[in-house]
Amino acid sequence: METLELPLPAPAPRVPAPARHGFRLHPALDASKYEMPGSLAAVGRWKAFCYVGNDCEEKDARQMQDVGYVMISTVDDTIIPIARGDEHHQGYDLLHDFASGEYATYQLPSSRRGRRPRPGAGLDIIARDYVPVWSGGTNYVYGPKDIARMTEALRRWLSYGGRDGIVVGANDLRGRALSSSGMVASDGDFTVVPGTLAPIGAEIHARLEKLSASLVALGREPTRPAMSDAFRQTADLLTMTEPFGYQIGIDHEFRKTALARLKDARRSGDSQPLWELVFGFSGIKNAMHVYLREETAKDWSWSRDHLSSIWGEPGLAIDMLGRL
């Protein structure tokens, strides 16, 4: 008696991810394994499925986790959020596992893992098209060849709503740093001109100068729009320095107190508390100035390289901050 071989049912199609906020999840991935509410500004609330778990304990793998790195394509509008447990080599191991199909073997019972993936199981994901961007704010470049790729990734990151951060140089670029937006605006130019502040230090100084002028004008002619603008500038300064606050004397506790003081000053509608917050003895500018002087006076300090990358020549920064 002849037996009929019925065809196996086709696998369920992956749920497509709609494009939004200028980006989309790579279409080869199952969108049900990612929670991406809002733009990259809300990445702190994003979740991604931990496929492999090469950077976490076994019990925490193969479930939804927080996102740290986000892989940004430099050739199209796709992204790949990386679960914290899949961060080995910044998530590149996972991308290679996607391409080879090996990621699927980790979904098997532990006794069957390690088997070679079936032919054709790989996803159409090209690892070299992606650059990992750390959502916490600080990213690194290790040599001139990394600059163009990181610059393009950050250009897309910022356009997708990602927070501004800091890019720190290492190896050939040790002692250099740029804000993420500064790196995009300068096309990755880490050059520090002798006799001038480094780019980030120059941006901090320019913001303080502008805020000083705004507060002086506000004292002469207090208006509601001018008051709102001064408060916004102060909030923007705190936001801009958040990714590297510990490296300039603005640690978490200081920032928390400063934000509370800013809220109280706004509530009072008086410019004097705002002046004290920014330029007073216990204010933002003085905290940075004192930290610079104390750290540079030491025979050795772990933060010396960080100070140089942010300010350039510390002595020049001390003098320029002292004149504000």
Phi, psi and omega in degrees: 000129183283134178257141178269134175262110180283140179293143177293146179296142179293144178297148180298137181293147177293147179287119181289147180261122180290146176286137179201154179054023177089354181226168176213153173295143178307128187296344179283346183268154179278111184296340180290347179264014179222136174244112187229068180289128176076191180278187178293348175296336182257022185299337177297343179255003181283155175227150175220148179288135177271104185282313190255314180077034181278002178228027177205173178288152183305320184294340182263353182280167178055047173204170181289137181223168174295161180252134175250289177276146170236122176283122181252124178288139176262003183241343177209194186263020182268152175226162176221102176293141182248125176295150182302328181283353180247025187276004182304131184054042176062019180099353180295326178302319180295318179298321176293324177293323175299313184294324182275341185091356183296333180304327183292332182290339180283349177275352179282162173305151186304328182290342183250001181288159180093354177289152179292138179295151179291152179303138178081006183280345182290154178263153182280068181237125182254110187301323185291348178279354187242147175236128179283128176246124180281122185288347180284348173121330184250123177237165187229146169235142189250357179181169182305326183293341180276343192296312184298316181293317180293321179299315180294319179297318180290327175301315179290318179306310181293322180291337178273004179099004180295150181289150174291151181211208181229141176246119184254135178274147176225169181054246182297337184251019181301139180086007178242150177202152175220153167289158180301315179293324178294324179294319179292314183296325182267002183058038174080025181274108181269008185298133173248117181283127179305138180086004177233163176288154172296160187308314182292316178300320178296322179292318177299313181298317180297321178295319179294319178299314181296319180294322177299314179297321180295319182288325176296314179297323180294324178294328180282319184219086182288121175228156181298315178298320180293322178296315179298321180295320179294320177295320180295317179300320180293316178298320179295323178296317179294322179293317183298323184270356185301316183298337182231026184303320181297336183273356180231011177091009178249079183280182186299317182293319178298315181298317180300315178294319181297319179294322177294319178295322178297318179296317179295319180295319178298319180296323182285334181071019183247136182282340183297313176300329179290319176300315180297322180297320185270314189243001180285178183302321179257027185268182185296310182299317182292326178299317178291319182296312181296317180299317178300312182295317182293316183290322181285341178282344181284149176297325178212142178212134179297337185271002186302314179297320180296317179299317180294322181292329182272317187258339188088243176275112184304322180299319178295318179296318179300316180295315184290322176292324180295337181276348180283000000 
